[in-house]
Amino acid sequence: MIFNYYLSALVFVYGIVVLVCRNMSTMQAWIKTLRPALINRNKDLTVVLGNEACDLDSGISAITLAYHLKNKAKLNNLVVPMLNIKEQDYPLKTELVFCLESYNIRQEDLIFRDQLDLNKIENLELVLVDHNVLSPLYSDLEPSVIEVLDHHEKERKDNEETKLTIEKVGSCSTLVAEKIFRESPNFSEESVLNLIYRTILIDTVLLSPAAKKVTEKDITHVEKIESIIGSLDRKSIYESVQEAKERIEHLTPYQLLRRDLKMVQTEKVKISLSAVPTLTQDFLQFENAWRDISEFMVDESVDAVMILGYIIKEGSITRDLLIYTENHKTLYTALVEGLENPQTNLELTRSPVPGDVSPAGHVVLYKQGNGAASRKVILPSVKKFVKEL
């Protein structure tokens, strides 16, 4: 009798699981298989790797492209998207969390760089999205890179062994969509297309010409997706994701510095570039801002901090920029002189620095006249200045 009771209960639970899985998109069901599949696996992996900022574009590009490659794969390799951050930083990526959770994809379903040591994988294949050169952490894995999709300035040298798609469109997700439609013309999975759609809208500020980010290819693929999944309210979708992106009141200054972070590193120096969705002049007035900056510099072993603040209103972007170092005057001078050079085209004007700064530090705050110049534009210049030290 008791046995029959438990058997009935198990059948009921199994039925619920089957029903849930049937109602999930194929992509959702696939993602939930990845962590178990990686247990004790140390070879034959194809990893789609986003950049170290792990913003919405990087995360969605990695996941959706990996899913496409999995569907097209003819080899035995397991295809895995990897978010290029530590798992503890995932909650800071508010817009990525928001978009993935809308499709029941949660933190425990995803793969992060502290869960998978790429340097120990045999027969590893790497596909890079939203960046085209490996960070120092993975520099030894260059021979494993088989493909690149990116919309930043090209830094990678041509290599017959690596397929390159590097084009300055508004969103890397546009290039992912282009590849999916080219290789699978009848692709129609709503969850994949909707995530790409949201990302393109965010990256191009709702396809706004005023933001100077959108290209014809971005528009073409937004319209292509709409033709497949139906007419959508672009504005309300954009606003809902942007609201999640700007939801920072629960974050400390320290967390904001980590939230959208990229590094420039050489043998001599290391610089952090943090993009924050508020103006830097306001960020510096948050409680404990300067204390958190100092703590962040120690924890990340950086010689200089750059904070790239921005706000978006009615399709236009306002930006400002801070450079701060405690004792590296040569580096500070190189960054200031380089970024102030008119050829950099940032249109910088110096602005008073709010808050208390250590007398030993070197700091400058700029209003940035060229609102279209995001970190994607600034980063290559910073790398150039640092290499010349």
Secondary structure, 3 states (H helix, E strand, C coil): CHHHHHHHHHHHHHHHHHHHHHHCCHHHHHHCCHHHHHCCCCEEEEEEECCCCCCHHHHHHHHHHHHHHHHHCCCCCEEEEEECCCHHHHHHCHHHHHHHHCCCCCHHHCCECCCCCHHHCEEEEEEEECCCCCCHHHHHHHHHEEEEEECCCCCCCCCCCCEEEECCCCCHHHHHHHHHHHHCCCCCCHHHHHHHHHHHHHHCCCCCHHHCCCCHHHHHHHHHHHHHHCCCCHHHHHHHHHHHHCCCCCCCHHHHHHHCEEEEECCCCEEEEEEECCCHHHHCCCCCHHHHHHHHHHHHCCCEEEEEEEEEECCEEEEEEEEEECCCHHHHHHHHHHHHCHHHCCCEEEECCCCCCCCCCEEEEEEECCCCCCHHHHHHHHHHHHHCC
